[in-house]
Amino acid sequence: MRYGLIGKFTAQPGKREELAAILLQAAELLQASQGCIHYVIGTTDEPDAVWVTEVWTDKAAHAVSLEPENVRALVARAAPLIASVSDRTELQVLGGKGL
Amino acid sequence: MRYGLIGKFTAQPGKREELAAILLQAAELLQASQGCIHYVIGTTDEPDAVWVTEVWTDKAAHAVSLEPENVRALVARAAPLIASVSDRTELQVLGGKGL
């Protein structure tokens, strides 16, 4: 079953733009991923928050996506910019538009 | 700017499948909507929860989508099945894959 993931990253103060730029680079890498259907980056009125909503063909595809060297390099660059991760929600995707 | 919306609907006990079916019908109606980019329905391990993640061309497109008679009819059918709505998050969508 398609696998959805919602999560909120709270950046270190003042680091939201830098973190969002890295997440947008991750989305660029994922353009080539067959398993990734959606990877959407957004912000709210909360100063340091960046949200990511994802849909994958299945949970295994998401796990595999984290393994390549270029993805690990992005994760390593993002990690020091992140104060906390919260609101993580894993979804069994039933269907919808845009899948 | 593209507009994202995340929300959790908690169904009345035992009504999740019925509510999800109505939301999937809403997604079918939205196939014809130029303003709707994503409308994804998913469930979690929480017994009565249904999540919807949406991306629209802009916030106005989302508002307009609620006006047609057939959409209002679905909203009217869904309303008595919903115990609460929570975790509503409005996003300014910066970009990503699948848009």
N, CA and C atoms of all chains as a GROMACS GRO file, in nm:
protein
  594
    1MET      N    1   0.084  -0.121   0.000
    1MET     CA    2   0.000   0.000   0.000
    1MET      C    3   0.087   0.126   0.000
    2ARG      N    4   0.039   0.227  -0.069
    2ARG     CA    5   0.114   0.354  -0.070
    2ARG      C    6   0.130   0.406   0.073
    3TYR      N    7   0.244   0.467   0.096
    3TYR     CA    8   0.286   0.508   0.229
    3TYR      C    9   0.300   0.660   0.232
    4GLY      N   10   0.233   0.723   0.326
    4GLY     CA   11   0.243   0.868   0.340
    4GLY      C   12   0.317   0.904   0.467
    5LEU      N   13   0.381   1.018   0.463
    5LEU     CA   14   0.456   1.064   0.580
    5LEU      C   15   0.441   1.215   0.589
    6ILE      N   16   0.402   1.260   0.707
    6ILE     CA   17   0.393   1.403   0.736
    6ILE      C   18   0.490   1.431   0.849
    7GLY      N   19   0.563   1.540   0.842
    7GLY     CA   20   0.651   1.572   0.953
    7GLY      C   21   0.685   1.720   0.955
    8LYS      N   22   0.713   1.766   1.075
    8LYS     CA   23   0.751   1.906   1.095
    8LYS      C   24   0.894   1.914   1.146
    9PHE      N   25   0.974   1.991   1.077
    9PHE     CA   26   1.110   2.017   1.121
    9PHE      C   27   1.114   2.160   1.177
   10THR      N   28   1.161   2.172   1.298
   10THR     CA   29   1.182   2.306   1.352
   10THR      C   30   1.331   2.337   1.342
   11ALA      N   31   1.361   2.440   1.265
   11ALA     CA   32   1.501   2.478   1.241
   11ALA      C   33   1.557   2.551   1.362
   12GLN      N   34   1.687   2.548   1.373
   12GLN     CA   35   1.753   2.638   1.468
   12GLN      C   36   1.714   2.781   1.431
   13PRO      N   37   1.708   2.872   1.529
   13PRO     CA   38   1.663   3.008   1.499
   13PRO      C   39   1.737   3.068   1.380
   14GLY      N   40   1.659   3.120   1.287
   14GLY     CA   41   1.719   3.186   1.171
   14GLY      C   42   1.766   3.093   1.060
   15LYS      N   43   1.750   2.963   1.079
   15LYS     CA   44   1.806   2.867   0.983
   15LYS      C   45   1.699   2.803   0.895
   16ARG      N   46   1.576   2.854   0.902
   16ARG     CA   47   1.471   2.789   0.823
   16ARG      C   48   1.497   2.793   0.673
   17GLU      N   49   1.541   2.906   0.622
   17GLU     CA   50   1.561   2.915   0.477
   17GLU      C   51   1.669   2.819   0.431
   18GLU      N   52   1.773   2.809   0.510
   18GLU     CA   53   1.883   2.719   0.475
   18GLU      C   54   1.836   2.573   0.477
   19LEU      N   55   1.757   2.540   0.580
   19LEU     CA   56   1.704   2.404   0.589
   19LEU      C   57   1.609   2.376   0.473
   20ALA      N   58   1.521   2.470   0.442
   20ALA     CA   59   1.426   2.449   0.332
   20ALA      C   60   1.500   2.430   0.200
   21ALA      N   61   1.608   2.504   0.182
   21ALA     CA   62   1.685   2.490   0.057
   21ALA      C   63   1.742   2.349   0.044
   22ILE      N   64   1.787   2.293   0.155
   22ILE     CA   65   1.840   2.155   0.150
   22ILE      C   66   1.728   2.056   0.121
   23LEU      N   67   1.611   2.077   0.181
   23LEU     CA   68   1.497   1.987   0.154
   23LEU      C   69   1.454   1.997   0.007
   24LEU      N   70   1.462   2.116  -0.050
   24LEU     CA   71   1.430   2.131  -0.192
   24LEU      C   72   1.534   2.060  -0.279
   25GLN      N   73   1.658   2.060  -0.234
   25GLN     CA   74   1.760   1.981  -0.306
   25GLN      C   75   1.730   1.831  -0.296
   26ALA      N   76   1.683   1.789  -0.180
   26ALA     CA   77   1.644   1.648  -0.164
   26ALA      C   78   1.532   1.613  -0.262
   27ALA      N   79   1.436   1.704  -0.276
   27ALA     CA   80   1.326   1.681  -0.371
   27ALA      C   81   1.380   1.669  -0.513
   28GLU      N   82   1.481   1.747  -0.546
   28GLU     CA   83   1.542   1.737  -0.680
   28GLU      C   84   1.603   1.598  -0.701
   29LEU      N   85   1.674   1.549  -0.601
   29LEU     CA   86   1.732   1.414  -0.610
   29LEU      C   87   1.621   1.310  -0.629
   30LEU      N   88   1.509   1.334  -0.562
   30LEU     CA   89   1.399   1.237  -0.564
   30LEU      C   90   1.323   1.238  -0.696
   31GLN      N   91   1.348   1.337  -0.781
   31GLN     CA   92   1.281   1.337  -0.913
   31GLN      C   93   1.312   1.206  -0.986
   32ALA      N   94   1.428   1.149  -0.960
   32ALA     CA   95   1.469   1.027  -1.028
   32ALA      C   96   1.419   0.900  -0.957
   33SER      N   97   1.357   0.916  -0.842
   33SER     CA   98   1.314   0.800  -0.762
   33SER      C   99   1.178   0.748  -0.807
   34GLN      N  100   1.175   0.625  -0.850
   34GLN     CA  101   1.048   0.564  -0.892
   34GLN      C  102   0.954   0.548  -0.773
   35GLY      N  103   1.012   0.529  -0.655
   35GLY     CA  104   0.929   0.502  -0.538
   35GLY      C  105   0.865   0.625  -0.477
   36CYS      N  106   0.918   0.742  -0.511
   36CYS     CA  107   0.868   0.867  -0.452
   36CYS      C  108   0.762   0.929  -0.541
   37ILE      N  109   0.641   0.940  -0.491
   37ILE     CA  110   0.530   1.000  -0.568
   37ILE      C  111   0.520   1.149  -0.538
   38HIS      N  112   0.523   1.185  -0.410
   38HIS     CA  113   0.521   1.326  -0.368
   38HIS      C  114   0.630   1.350  -0.266
   39TYR      N  115   0.687   1.467  -0.271
   39TYR     CA  116   0.776   1.514  -0.164
   39TYR      C  117   0.761   1.665  -0.166
   40VAL      N  118   0.677   1.717  -0.076
   40VAL     CA  119   0.635   1.857  -0.081
   40VAL      C  120   0.685   1.930   0.042
   41ILE      N  121   0.748   2.044   0.020
   41ILE     CA  122   0.806   2.124   0.128
   41ILE      C  123   0.724   2.252   0.144
   42GLY      N  124   0.686   2.282   0.268
   42GLY     CA  125   0.608   2.403   0.291
   42GLY      C  126   0.640   2.467   0.424
   43THR      N  127   0.601   2.592   0.438
   43THR     CA  128   0.621   2.663   0.563
   43THR      C  129   0.486   2.714   0.614
   44THR      N  130   0.485   2.752   0.740
   44THR     CA  131   0.365   2.809   0.801
   44THR      C  132   0.402   2.948   0.855
   45ASP      N  133   0.311   3.006   0.931
   45ASP     CA  134   0.342   3.135   0.992
   45ASP      C  135   0.438   3.120   1.111
   46GLU      N  136   0.460   2.997   1.152
   46GLU     CA  137   0.554   2.972   1.262
   46GLU      C  138   0.696   2.998   1.212
   47PRO      N  139   0.773   3.084   1.278
   47PRO     CA  140   0.898   3.134   1.219
   47PRO      C  141   0.999   3.028   1.176
   48ASP      N  142   1.014   2.921   1.251
   48ASP     CA  143   1.123   2.829   1.223
   48ASP      C  144   1.078   2.693   1.169
   49ALA      N  145   0.950   2.681   1.138
   49ALA     CA  146   0.897   2.550   1.100
   49ALA      C  147   0.902   2.525   0.949
   50VAL      N  148   0.940   2.405   0.914
   50VAL     CA  149   0.930   2.357   0.776
   50VAL      C  150   0.860   2.223   0.781
   51TRP      N  151   0.756   2.208   0.700
   51TRP     CA  152   0.682   2.083   0.694
   51TRP      C  153   0.715   2.009   0.564
   52VAL      N  154   0.714   1.877   0.574
   52VAL     CA  155   0.730   1.795   0.454
   52VAL      C  156   0.617   1.694   0.452
   53THR      N  157   0.548   1.685   0.339
   53THR     CA  158   0.447   1.580   0.320
   53THR      C  159   0.494   1.492   0.204
   54GLU      N  160   0.488   1.363   0.227
   54GLU     CA  161   0.544   1.269   0.130
   54GLU      C  162   0.445   1.158   0.099
   55VAL      N  163   0.451   1.107  -0.022
   55VAL     CA  164   0.380   0.984  -0.057
   55VAL      C  165   0.479   0.896  -0.134
   56TRP      N  166   0.485   0.770  -0.095
   56TRP     CA  167   0.575   0.671  -0.156
   56TRP      C  168   0.492   0.552  -0.203
   57THR      N  169   0.548   0.479  -0.297
   57THR     CA  170   0.477   0.361  -0.346
   57THR      C  171   0.452   0.261  -0.233
   58ASP      N  172   0.548   0.254  -0.139
   58ASP     CA  173   0.532   0.170  -0.020
   58ASP      C  174   0.637   0.211   0.082
   59LYS      N  175   0.625   0.158   0.202
   59LYS     CA  176   0.716   0.201   0.310
   59LYS      C  177   0.861   0.164   0.279
   60ALA      N  178   0.880   0.051   0.214
   60ALA     CA  179   1.016   0.007   0.182
   60ALA      C  180   1.083   0.106   0.087
   61ALA      N  181   1.009   0.162  -0.006
   61ALA     CA  182   1.066   0.259  -0.101
   61ALA      C  183   1.120   0.380  -0.026
   62HIS      N  184   1.049   0.422   0.078
   62HIS     CA  185   1.097   0.535   0.157
   62HIS      C  186   1.228   0.500   0.228
   63ALA      N  187   1.234   0.383   0.287
   63ALA     CA  188   1.355   0.342   0.359
   63ALA      C  189   1.474   0.336   0.264
   64VAL      N  190   1.453   0.278   0.146
   64VAL     CA  191   1.561   0.264   0.047
   64VAL      C  192   1.612   0.401   0.002
   65SER      N  193   1.522   0.499  -0.003
   65SER     CA  194   1.559   0.632  -0.055
   65SER      C  195   1.663   0.700   0.031
   66LEU      N  196   1.674   0.658   0.157
   66LEU     CA  197   1.767   0.724   0.249
   66LEU      C  198   1.909   0.669   0.239
   67GLU      N  199   1.928   0.565   0.159
   67GLU     CA  200   2.057   0.496   0.156
   67GLU      C  201   2.164   0.559   0.066
   68PRO      N  202   2.129   0.617  -0.049
   68PRO     CA  203   2.235   0.665  -0.140
   68PRO      C  204   2.326   0.770  -0.076
   69GLU      N  205   2.449   0.771  -0.122
   69GLU     CA  206   2.551   0.860  -0.066
   69GLU      C  207   2.511   1.007  -0.076
   70ASN      N  208   2.452   1.046  -0.191
   70ASN     CA  209   2.418   1.188  -0.207
   70ASN      C  210   2.304   1.230  -0.114
   71VAL      N  211   2.216   1.136  -0.081
   71VAL     CA  212   2.109   1.165   0.015
   71VAL      C  213   2.167   1.175   0.156
   72ARG      N  214   2.255   1.083   0.189
   72ARG     CA  215   2.319   1.088   0.322
   72ARG      C  216   2.396   1.219   0.341
   73ALA      N  217   2.457   1.267   0.233
   73ALA     CA  218   2.532   1.393   0.241
   73ALA      C  219   2.437   1.510   0.272
   74LEU      N  220   2.317   1.508   0.210
   74LEU     CA  221   2.220   1.613   0.239
   74LEU      C  222   2.169   1.603   0.382
   75VAL      N  223   2.142   1.482   0.428
   75VAL     CA  224   2.096   1.462   0.566
   75VAL      C  225   2.202   1.515   0.663
   76ALA      N  226   2.329   1.490   0.632
   76ALA     CA  227   2.438   1.536   0.720
   76ALA      C  228   2.445   1.688   0.722
   77ARG      N  229   2.414   1.752   0.608
   77ARG     CA  230   2.416   1.899   0.604
   77ARG      C  231   2.295   1.957   0.678
   78ALA      N  232   2.182   1.885   0.671
   78ALA     CA  233   2.059   1.936   0.734
   78ALA      C  234   2.062   1.919   0.886
   79ALA      N  235   2.122   1.812   0.932
   79ALA     CA  236   2.111   1.775   1.074
   79ALA      C  237   2.146   1.889   1.170
   80PRO      N  238   2.257   1.961   1.150
   80PRO     CA  239   2.290   2.066   1.248
   80PRO      C  240   2.196   2.187   1.243
   81LEU      N  241   2.114   2.194   1.138
   81LEU     CA  242   2.019   2.307   1.125
   81LEU      C  243   1.887   2.278   1.195
   82ILE      N  244   1.867   2.154   1.239
   82ILE     CA  245   1.738   2.110   1.292
   82ILE      C  246   1.740   2.109   1.445
   83ALA      N  247   1.646   2.186   1.504
   83ALA     CA  248   1.633   2.187   1.650
   83ALA      C  249   1.549   2.068   1.696
   84SER      N  250   1.443   2.036   1.621
   84SER     CA  251   1.357   1.924   1.661
   84SER      C  252   1.273   1.877   1.542
   85VAL      N  253   1.228   1.753   1.554
   85VAL     CA  254   1.136   1.695   1.457
   85VAL      C  255   1.011   1.654   1.535
   86SER      N  256   0.893   1.688   1.484
   86SER     CA  257   0.770   1.658   1.557
   86SER      C  258   0.657   1.633   1.458
   87ASP      N  259   0.541   1.604   1.514
   87ASP     CA  260   0.419   1.588   1.433
   87ASP      C  261   0.434   1.482   1.324
   88ARG      N  262   0.521   1.384   1.350
   88ARG     CA  263   0.542   1.280   1.251
   88ARG      C  264   0.418   1.190   1.244
   89THR      N  265   0.364   1.176   1.126
   89THR     CA  266   0.245   1.094   1.106
   89THR      C  267   0.266   1.004   0.986
   90GLU      N  268   0.256   0.874   1.009
   90GLU     CA  269   0.267   0.777   0.900
   90GLU      C  270   0.128   0.739   0.854
   91LEU      N  271   0.106   0.744   0.724
   91LEU     CA  272  -0.027   0.717   0.670
   91LEU      C  273  -0.027   0.594   0.579
   92GLN      N  274  -0.132   0.519   0.590
   92GLN     CA  275  -0.167   0.423   0.486
   92GLN      C  276  -0.255   0.500   0.388
   93VAL      N  277  -0.202   0.522   0.268
   93VAL     CA  278  -0.272   0.608   0.172
   93VAL      C  279  -0.382   0.527   0.102
   94LEU      N  280  -0.506   0.575   0.117
   94LEU     CA  281  -0.620   0.503   0.059
   94LEU      C  282  -0.642   0.541  -0.087
   95GLY      N  283  -0.605   0.663  -0.124
   95GLY     CA  284  -0.626   0.709  -0.260
   95GLY      C  285  -0.637   0.859  -0.261
   96GLY      N  286  -0.682   0.913  -0.375
   96GLY     CA  287  -0.697   1.057  -0.385
   96GLY      C  288  -0.659   1.108  -0.522
   97LYS      N  289  -0.641   1.238  -0.531
   97LYS     CA  290  -0.599   1.301  -0.655
   97LYS      C  291  -0.450   1.331  -0.652
   98GLY      N  292  -0.385   1.312  -0.767
   98GLY     CA  293  -0.245   1.352  -0.781
   98GLY      C  294  -0.148   1.239  -0.751
   99LEU      N  295  -0.199   1.118  -0.739
   99LEU     CA  296  -0.113   1.003  -0.705
   99LEU      C  297  -0.064   0.932  -0.831
  100MET      N  298   0.098   3.191  -0.445
  100MET     CA  299   0.180   3.076  -0.406
  100MET      C  300   0.092   2.953  -0.382
  101ARG      N  301   0.146   2.836  -0.418
  101ARG     CA  302   0.069   2.714  -0.393
  101ARG      C  303   0.037   2.702  -0.244
  102TYR      N  304  -0.080   2.647  -0.219
  102TYR     CA  305  -0.136   2.643  -0.085
  102TYR      C  306  -0.153   2.497  -0.043
  103GLY      N  307  -0.098   2.463   0.071
  103GLY     CA  308  -0.111   2.328   0.122
  103GLY      C  309  -0.200   2.324   0.246
  104LEU      N  310  -0.264   2.212   0.265
  104LEU     CA  311  -0.351   2.197   0.380
  104LEU      C  312  -0.340   2.054   0.432
  105ILE      N  313  -0.315   2.044   0.561
  105ILE     CA  314  -0.311   1.914   0.627
  105ILE      C  315  -0.421   1.916   0.733
  106GLY      N  316  -0.496   1.808   0.746
  106GLY     CA  317  -0.596   1.804   0.851
  106GLY      C  318  -0.631   1.662   0.890
  107LYS      N  319  -0.672   1.649   1.014
  107LYS     CA  320  -0.712   1.518   1.066
  107LYS      C  321  -0.860   1.523   1.101
  108PHE      N  322  -0.934   1.428   1.047
  108PHE     CA  323  -1.075   1.413   1.080
  108PHE      C  324  -1.087   1.290   1.171
  109THR      N  325  -1.147   1.310   1.286
  109THR     CA  326  -1.177   1.195   1.371
  109THR      C  327  -1.324   1.161   1.353
  110ALA      N  328  -1.345   1.040   1.303
  110ALA     CA  329  -1.482   0.996   1.275
  110ALA      C  330  -1.553   0.957   1.404
  111GLN      N  331  -1.684   0.961   1.400
  111GLN     CA  332  -1.761   0.899   1.507
  111GLN      C  333  -1.721   0.751   1.514
  112PRO      N  334  -1.727   0.691   1.633
  112PRO     CA  335  -1.681   0.552   1.647
  112PRO      C  336  -1.741   0.460   1.541
  113GLY      N  337  -1.655   0.388   1.473
  113GLY     CA  338  -1.702   0.292   1.372
  113GLY      C  339  -1.736   0.351   1.237
  114LYS      N  340  -1.721   0.481   1.223
  114LYS     CA  341  -1.764   0.547   1.099
  114LYS      C  342  -1.647   0.585   1.008
  115ARG      N  343  -1.527   0.542   1.041
  115ARG     CA  344  -1.413   0.584   0.961
  115ARG      C  345  -1.423   0.540   0.815
  116GLU      N  346  -1.462   0.416   0.792
  116GLU     CA  347  -1.466   0.370   0.652
  116GLU      C  348  -1.567   0.448   0.571
  117GLU      N  349  -1.679   0.477   0.634
  117GLU     CA  350  -1.783   0.552   0.564
  117GLU      C  351  -1.734   0.694   0.532
  118LEU      N  352  -1.666   0.755   0.630
  118LEU     CA  353  -1.612   0.890   0.608
  118LEU      C  354  -1.505   0.888   0.500
  119ALA      N  355  -1.416   0.790   0.506
  119ALA     CA  356  -1.309   0.782   0.405
  119ALA      C  357  -1.368   0.764   0.265
  120ALA      N  358  -1.474   0.687   0.255
  120ALA     CA  359  -1.537   0.665   0.124
  120ALA      C  360  -1.590   0.797   0.067
  121ILE      N  361  -1.645   0.880   0.154
  121ILE     CA  362  -1.696   1.010   0.108
  121ILE      C  363  -1.580   1.100   0.065
  122LEU      N  364  -1.471   1.097   0.141
  122LEU     CA  365  -1.354   1.178   0.104
  122LEU      C  366  -1.295   1.130  -0.029
  123LEU      N  367  -1.298   1.000  -0.053
  123LEU     CA  368  -1.251   0.948  -0.182
  123LEU      C  369  -1.343   0.992  -0.295
  124GLN      N  370  -1.471   1.002  -0.266
  124GLN     CA  371  -1.564   1.057  -0.367
  124GLN      C  372  -1.533   1.204  -0.394
  125ALA      N  373  -1.498   1.278  -0.289
  125ALA     CA  374  -1.459   1.419  -0.307
  125ALA      C  375  -1.337   1.428  -0.399
  126ALA      N  376  -1.242   1.337  -0.377
  126ALA     CA  377  -1.122   1.337  -0.461
  126ALA      C  378  -1.158   1.310  -0.607
  127GLU      N  379  -1.257   1.224  -0.628
  127GLU     CA  380  -1.303   1.197  -0.765
  127GLU      C  381  -1.359   1.324  -0.829
  128LEU      N  382  -1.442   1.397  -0.754
  128LEU     CA  383  -1.495   1.523  -0.806
  128LEU      C  384  -1.382   1.620  -0.839
  129LEU      N  385  -1.278   1.617  -0.756
  129LEU     CA  386  -1.166   1.711  -0.773
  129LEU      C  387  -1.076   1.677  -0.890
  130GLN      N  388  -1.094   1.558  -0.947
  130GLN     CA  389  -1.013   1.525  -1.066
  130GLN      C  390  -1.033   1.631  -1.174
  131ALA      N  391  -1.151   1.691  -1.179
  131ALA     CA  392  -1.181   1.791  -1.282
  131ALA      C  393  -1.138   1.932  -1.242
  132SER      N  394  -1.090   1.948  -1.119
  132SER     CA  395  -1.055   2.082  -1.070
  132SER      C  396  -0.914   2.121  -1.112
  133GLN      N  397  -0.903   2.230  -1.186
  133GLN     CA  398  -0.770   2.279  -1.228
  133GLN      C  399  -0.690   2.327  -1.107
  134GLY      N  400  -0.760   2.375  -1.005
  134GLY     CA  401  -0.690   2.434  -0.891
  134GLY      C  402  -0.636   2.333  -0.793
  135CYS      N  403  -0.686   2.210  -0.799
  135CYS     CA  404  -0.645   2.106  -0.704
  135CYS      C  405  -0.531   2.023  -0.762
  136ILE      N  406  -0.416   2.029  -0.697
  136ILE     CA  407  -0.298   1.953  -0.743
  136ILE      C  408  -0.294   1.817  -0.674
  137HIS      N  409  -0.311   1.816  -0.543
  137HIS     CA  410  -0.316   1.691  -0.465
  137HIS      C  411  -0.436   1.694  -0.372
  138TYR      N  412  -0.493   1.578  -0.352
  138TYR     CA  413  -0.595   1.560  -0.246
  138TYR      C  414  -0.583   1.414  -0.206
  139VAL      N  415  -0.510   1.390  -0.098
  139VAL     CA  416  -0.470   1.255  -0.061
  139VAL      C  417  -0.534   1.215   0.071
  140ILE      N  418  -0.596   1.099   0.073
  140ILE     CA  419  -0.666   1.050   0.192
  140ILE      C  420  -0.587   0.932   0.250
  141GLY      N  421  -0.564   0.937   0.381
  141GLY     CA  422  -0.491   0.828   0.444
  141GLY      C  423  -0.538   0.802   0.585
  142THR      N  424  -0.504   0.685   0.634
  142THR     CA  425  -0.538   0.649   0.771
  142THR      C  426  -0.410   0.615   0.848
  143THR      N  427  -0.423   0.613   0.980
  143THR     CA  428  -0.312   0.575   1.067
  143THR      C  429  -0.358   0.457   1.152
  144ASP      N  430  -0.275   0.423   1.250
  144ASP     CA  431  -0.314   0.314   1.340
  144ASP      C  432  -0.423   0.358   1.438
  145GLU      N  433  -0.449   0.487   1.444
  145GLU     CA  434  -0.553   0.538   1.533
  145GLU      C  435  -0.689   0.498   1.475
  146PRO      N  436  -0.774   0.432   1.553
  146PRO     CA  437  -0.892   0.366   1.496
  146PRO      C  438  -0.986   0.454   1.415
  147ASP      N  439  -1.008   0.578   1.458
  147ASP     CA  440  -1.112   0.658   1.393
  147ASP      C  441  -1.059   0.775   1.311
  148ALA      N  442  -0.928   0.781   1.291
  148ALA     CA  443  -0.868   0.898   1.225
  148ALA      C  444  -0.857   0.880   1.074
  149VAL      N  445  -0.890   0.986   1.003
  149VAL     CA  446  -0.864   0.996   0.860
  149VAL      C  447  -0.791   1.128   0.836
  150TRP      N  448  -0.680   1.122   0.767
  150TRP     CA  449  -0.602   1.243   0.736
  150TRP      C  450  -0.620   1.278   0.589
  151VAL      N  451  -0.620   1.408   0.562
  151VAL     CA  452  -0.621   1.455   0.424
  151VAL      C  453  -0.507   1.553   0.408
  152THR      N  454  -0.426   1.533   0.306
  152THR     CA  455  -0.322   1.632   0.271
  152THR      C  456  -0.355   1.683   0.131
  153GLU      N  457  -0.349   1.814   0.118
  153GLU     CA  458  -0.393   1.879  -0.006
  153GLU      C  459  -0.289   1.979  -0.053
  154VAL      N  460  -0.280   1.995  -0.183
  154VAL     CA  461  -0.205   2.106  -0.242
  154VAL      C  462  -0.293   2.168  -0.351
  155TRP      N  463  -0.302   2.300  -0.347
  155TRP     CA  464  -0.382   2.379  -0.441
  155TRP      C  465  -0.294   2.482  -0.509
  156THR      N  466  -0.338   2.528  -0.624
  156THR     CA  467  -0.260   2.630  -0.696
  156THR      C  468  -0.247   2.757  -0.612
  157ASP      N  469  -0.350   2.787  -0.535
  157ASP     CA  470  -0.347   2.899  -0.441
  157ASP      C  471  -0.463   2.883  -0.343
  158LYS      N  472  -0.465   2.967  -0.241
  158LYS     CA  473  -0.566   2.953  -0.136
  158LYS      C  474  -0.707   2.978  -0.192
  159ALA      N  475  -0.718   3.070  -0.285
  159ALA     CA  476  -0.849   3.102  -0.343
  159ALA      C  477  -0.908   2.980  -0.414
  160ALA      N  478  -0.823   2.903  -0.480
  160ALA     CA  479  -0.872   2.784  -0.552
  160ALA      C  480  -0.936   2.686  -0.454
  161HIS      N  481  -0.877   2.674  -0.336
  161HIS     CA  482  -0.935   2.586  -0.234
  161HIS      C  483  -1.073   2.636  -0.192
  162ALA      N  484  -1.082   2.766  -0.167
  162ALA     CA  485  -1.211   2.823  -0.122
  162ALA      C  486  -1.319   2.801  -0.227
  163VAL      N  487  -1.284   2.826  -0.353
  163VAL     CA  488  -1.381   2.811  -0.463
  163VAL      C  489  -1.428   2.666  -0.475
  164SER      N  490  -1.338   2.571  -0.445
  164SER     CA  491  -1.371   2.430  -0.463
  164SER      C  492  -1.485   2.385  -0.374
  165LEU      N  493  -1.509   2.458  -0.266
  165LEU     CA  494  -1.613   2.418  -0.170
  165LEU      C  495  -1.752   2.466  -0.210
  166GLU      N  496  -1.761   2.544  -0.316
  166GLU     CA  497  -1.888   2.607  -0.351
  166GLU      C  498  -1.985   2.521  -0.433
  167PRO      N  499  -1.937   2.436  -0.524
  167PRO     CA  500  -2.033   2.364  -0.609
  167PRO      C  501  -2.132   2.279  -0.530
  168GLU      N  502  -2.249   2.264  -0.587
  168GLU     CA  503  -2.358   2.192  -0.521
  168GLU      C  504  -2.320   2.048  -0.488
  169ASN      N  505  -2.250   1.980  -0.582
  169ASN     CA  506  -2.216   1.840  -0.556
  169ASN      C  507  -2.112   1.826  -0.444
  170VAL      N  508  -2.028   1.928  -0.427
  170VAL     CA  509  -1.933   1.926  -0.315
  170VAL      C  510  -2.007   1.952  -0.184
  171ARG      N  511  -2.096   2.049  -0.187
  171ARG     CA  512  -2.174   2.077  -0.065
  171ARG      C  513  -2.255   1.955  -0.021
  172ALA      N  514  -2.303   1.881  -0.118
  172ALA     CA  515  -2.380   1.760  -0.085
  172ALA      C  516  -2.292   1.658  -0.014
  173LEU      N  517  -2.166   1.645  -0.061
  173LEU     CA  518  -2.075   1.552   0.006
  173LEU      C  519  -2.040   1.600   0.147
  174VAL      N  520  -2.017   1.730   0.161
  174VAL     CA  521  -1.986   1.786   0.292
  174VAL      C  522  -2.102   1.759   0.389
  175ALA      N  523  -2.222   1.773   0.338
  175ALA     CA  524  -2.341   1.750   0.422
  175ALA      C  525  -2.352   1.604   0.464
  176ARG      N  526  -2.310   1.513   0.375
  176ARG     CA  527  -2.313   1.370   0.410
  176ARG      C  528  -2.202   1.336   0.509
  177ALA      N  529  -2.087   1.405   0.496
  177ALA     CA  530  -1.974   1.374   0.583
  177ALA      C  531  -1.993   1.431   0.724
  178ALA      N  532  -2.056   1.546   0.733
  178ALA     CA  533  -2.061   1.619   0.861
  178ALA      C  534  -2.107   1.534   0.980
  179PRO      N  535  -2.217   1.459   0.967
  179PRO     CA  536  -2.262   1.383   1.086
  179PRO      C  537  -2.170   1.266   1.123
  180LEU      N  538  -2.077   1.232   1.033
  180LEU     CA  539  -1.984   1.122   1.062
  180LEU      C  540  -1.860   1.170   1.136
  181ILE      N  541  -1.842   1.302   1.145
  181ILE     CA  542  -1.718   1.360   1.198
  181ILE      C  543  -1.737   1.401   1.344
  182ALA      N  544  -1.652   1.344   1.432
  182ALA     CA  545  -1.655   1.383   1.573
  182ALA      C  546  -1.575   1.510   1.596
  183SER      N  547  -1.461   1.524   1.528
  183SER     CA  548  -1.378   1.644   1.544
  183SER      C  549  -1.281   1.658   1.429
  184VAL      N  550  -1.236   1.781   1.411
  184VAL     CA  551  -1.132   1.813   1.313
  184VAL      C  552  -1.016   1.875   1.391
  185SER      N  553  -0.895   1.830   1.364
  185SER     CA  554  -0.780   1.880   1.439
  185SER      C  555  -0.656   1.880   1.351
  186ASP      N  556  -0.546   1.925   1.408
  186ASP     CA  557  -0.416   1.921   1.341
  186ASP      C  558  -0.418   1.993   1.207
  187ARG      N  559  -0.506   2.093   1.196
  187ARG     CA  560  -0.514   2.168   1.071
  187ARG      C  561  -0.390   2.254   1.055
  188THR      N  562  -0.322   2.237   0.944
  188THR     CA  563  -0.200   2.312   0.915
  188THR      C  564  -0.207   2.366   0.774
  189GLU      N  565  -0.198   2.497   0.763
  189GLU     CA  566  -0.195   2.562   0.632
  189GLU      C  567  -0.051   2.588   0.592
  190LEU      N  568  -0.016   2.550   0.472
  190LEU     CA  569   0.123   2.564   0.427
  190LEU      C  570   0.135   2.657   0.308
  191GLN      N  571   0.238   2.736   0.309
  191GLN     CA  572   0.287   2.801   0.188
  191GLN      C  573   0.383   2.700   0.125
  192VAL      N  574   0.346   2.647   0.010
  192VAL     CA  575   0.424   2.538  -0.050
  192VAL      C  576   0.543   2.599  -0.127
  193LEU      N  577   0.662   2.559  -0.087
  193LEU     CA  578   0.784   2.614  -0.150
  193LEU      C  579   0.821   2.540  -0.277
  194GLY      N  580   0.786   2.412  -0.283
  194GLY     CA  581   0.822   2.332  -0.399
  194GLY      C  582   0.830   2.186  -0.359
  195GLY      N  583   0.887   2.105  -0.449
  195GLY     CA  584   0.900   1.964  -0.418
  195GLY      C  585   0.876   1.879  -0.539
  196LYS      N  586   0.859   1.750  -0.515
  196LYS     CA  587   0.830   1.654  -0.623
  196LYS      C  588   0.681   1.626  -0.629
  197GLY      N  589   0.630   1.613  -0.751
  197GLY     CA  590   0.491   1.571  -0.769
  197GLY      C  591   0.393   1.685  -0.781
  198LEU      N  592   0.444   1.806  -0.798
  198LEU     CA  593   0.356   1.924  -0.805
  198LEU      C  594   0.321   1.958  -0.951
   0.00000   0.00000   0.00000
